[in-house]
Amino acid sequence: MRIFNTIICLSLVIFFACQGDKHNVPASVVNIPNSASGDKHDGLPKFSFRETEHDFGVVIQGERVTYGFKFRNTGDADLVIANISTTCGCTATNYPKTPIGPGGEDIIEVSFNSAGKEGFQHKTITVAANTQPSNTELTIKALVMIPEKRN
């Protein structure tokens, strides 16, 4: 009976583990036909950002600042952003969840929360998409100053 219960438990774990995250873009949509030689393929989407780095300048500790990285799909196929990751929980993103057609434009919005931060801050945002290369890095910078206490 003990073996039977163990088999049932393992089956349930495997079943639920294989359900996957239903909010992510399927891997088949983000498939990149790279070759071992590193040759580039035609017919792929391509990011063209106006800028890949933004400096917020001086930010008062506790302040939340936001910037929109504007981009255009200058490739020949629909551009799909699969995921965006950040180097810190103090950085949040909002990005298009639907495909951007060739010639289409959109914005990746990045927010930085300076609460608990001090001094120079440099954060990296990694955008995973069906482009070649598949990862594009954006960066934000800020100098976080502690507000003066008044008596």
Secondary structure, DSSP 8 states (H G I E B T S, - for coil): -HHHHHHHHHHHHHHHHTT--TTS--GGGG-----TT----SS---EEES-SEEEEEEEETT-EEEEEEEEEE-SSS-B-EEEEEESSTTEEEE---S-B-TT-EEEEEEEEE-TT--EEEEEEEEEEESSSSSEEEEEEEEEEE------
